[in-house]
Amino acid sequence: FVLVCCTSHLAPRPSWAAELKIGYVNLAKLFDDYQRTKESERVLEQKGAQKQAQLKGQADELKKLRDALELLNAQARETKVKEIEEKSDAFQQLKTRTERDLVRERNQMAKTILDEIEKTVTDYAKANSFSLVVDQRSLLYGQEAYDLTDELLKALNARYAKPPAKPQ
């Protein structure tokens, strides 16, 4: 895609009217289909499942304590109610902290991946002499020929799959 800014064929071309090479990407597709994103999501899902199992164990323990409460006399019941309330509060705090930590970790992972995507797009644009690369969401229309998404996705996944260089 070449855009030349001139008002007339006879007028001299101004120095600022350089040729523009423009491409666009579907950033959401790059993010979602990037192998690192998929791997990170899998790891976070595993952590979430482990935390859920831990929370379920504590919830089951609280239920057993509440069920046993009915069999106690008044004095023992009062002591047990206090213990259950303390465990219930601790459970709610753990649940809230766990959810917050997982969200924080997911946000950090997304930021790291988006930074990596931005660097890859920048490197690709510079190496291929693009003047502009925009996100598809910003476009009202773009011909498929200028869609760089698949090329960049291949580059991202190739970088991710490449083993890190060993220090010598």
C-alpha positions in Angstrom: 0.0 0.0 0.0 1.6 3.2 -1.1 0.1 6.6 -0.3 1.5 9.6 -2.0 0.3 13.0 -0.8 0.2 15.3 -3.8 -2.6 17.6 -5.0 -1.5 17.8 -8.6 0.5 15.8 -11.0 2.3 19.0 -12.1 3.2 20.3 -8.7 6.6 19.3 -7.3 6.3 16.7 -4.6 6.9 18.1 -1.1 9.6 16.5 0.9 7.1 15.5 3.6 5.0 13.5 1.1 7.0 10.3 1.5 5.6 7.0 0.5 3.8 5.3 3.4 3.7 1.5 3.8 0.8 0.6 6.1 -0.3 -2.6 7.6 -2.7 -3.7 10.3 -3.0 -6.5 12.8 -5.8 -8.1 14.8 -4.2 -7.6 18.2 -6.8 -9.8 20.0 -6.1 -12.7 17.6 -2.3 -12.2 18.1 -2.8 -12.3 21.9 -5.3 -15.3 21.9 -3.5 -17.5 19.4 0.0 -16.8 20.7 1.4 -20.0 22.1 2.8 -18.2 25.2 -0.7 -16.9 26.0 -2.1 -20.4 25.7 0.7 -21.9 27.9 0.3 -19.1 30.5 -3.5 -19.6 30.6 -3.0 -23.3 31.1 -0.6 -22.7 34.0 -3.0 -20.2 35.6 -5.9 -22.6 35.2 -3.8 -25.3 37.0 -3.0 -22.9 39.9 -6.7 -21.9 40.0 -7.8 -25.5 40.2 -5.2 -26.2 43.0 -6.5 -23.2 45.0 -10.1 -24.2 44.4 -9.3 -27.7 45.8 -7.7 -26.1 48.8 -10.7 -23.8 49.3 -13.1 -26.8 48.9 -11.2 -28.7 51.6 -11.6 -25.8 54.0 -15.3 -25.3 53.1 -15.9 -29.0 53.7 -14.2 -28.8 57.1 -16.4 -25.8 58.0 -19.5 -27.7 57.0 -18.5 -30.7 59.2 -17.9 -28.3 62.1 -21.4 -26.7 61.6 -23.0 -30.1 61.4 -21.3 -31.3 64.6 -22.5 -28.1 66.4 -26.0 -29.5 66.7 -24.9 -32.4 68.9 -23.2 -30.2 71.5 -24.6 -28.8 74.7 -25.0 -25.1 75.2 -21.6 -24.3 76.7 -19.6 -26.4 74.3 -21.7 -25.0 71.4 -20.8 -21.4 72.3 -17.1 -22.3 72.2 -17.5 -24.2 69.0 -19.5 -21.3 67.4 -16.6 -18.9 68.1 -14.1 -21.4 66.5 -16.3 -21.8 63.5 -16.7 -18.0 63.1 -12.9 -17.6 63.2 -12.3 -20.4 60.7 -15.1 -18.9 58.5 -13.4 -15.5 58.5 -10.0 -17.0 57.7 -11.6 -18.9 54.9 -13.2 -15.8 53.4 -9.9 -13.9 53.7 -8.1 -16.8 52.0 -10.7 -16.9 49.2 -10.5 -13.2 48.6 -6.7 -13.2 48.7 -6.5 -16.2 46.3 -8.9 -14.5 43.8 -7.0 -11.2 44.0 -3.6 -13.0 43.5 -4.8 -14.9 40.5 -6.2 -11.8 38.9 -3.0 -9.9 39.6 -0.9 -12.7 38.1 -3.2 -12.9 35.0 -2.9 -9.1 34.5 0.9 -9.3 34.9 1.1 -12.2 32.4 -1.1 -10.3 29.9 1.0 -7.1 30.2 4.2 -9.1 29.6 2.7 -10.8 26.6 1.4 -7.5 25.2 4.8 -5.9 25.6 6.4 -8.8 23.8 3.8 -8.5 21.0 4.4 -4.8 20.7 8.2 -5.4 20.4 7.7 -8.1 17.8 5.4 -5.8 15.8 7.9 -2.9 16.0 10.8 -5.1 15.0 8.8 -6.6 12.1 7.6 -3.1 10.9 11.2 -1.7 11.0 12.7 -4.7 9.3 10.0 -4.6 6.5 10.0 -0.7 6.1 6.4 -0.2 7.4 5.6 3.4 8.2 2.5 2.5 10.2 1.0 -0.7 11.7 -2.4 -0.2 13.3 -4.7 -2.4 15.3 -7.6 -3.7 13.2 -10.1 -2.4 15.8 -9.1 1.1 14.8 -10.0 0.5 11.1 -13.3 1.0 9.4 -11.9 -0.9 6.4 -8.7 -2.7 5.5 -7.9 -4.9 2.5 -6.8 -8.4 3.6 -3.6 -8.0 1.7 -2.5 -5.5 4.3 -3.3 -7.8 7.3 -0.1 -8.7 9.0 -1.7 -10.8 11.7 -0.8 -14.3 10.5 2.8 -13.3 9.6 3.3 -11.8 13.1 1.7 -14.7 14.8 4.2 -17.0 13.1 7.1 -14.8 14.2 5.8 -14.7 17.8 5.4 -18.4 18.0 8.7 -19.0 16.4 10.4 -16.8 18.9 8.6 -18.5 21.8 9.5 -22.0 20.5 13.2 -21.2 20.1 15.2 -22.3 23.1 17.1 -19.6 24.9 20.7 -19.2 23.9 23.1 -20.9 26.4 25.6 -18.6 28.0 29.2 -19.6 27.2 
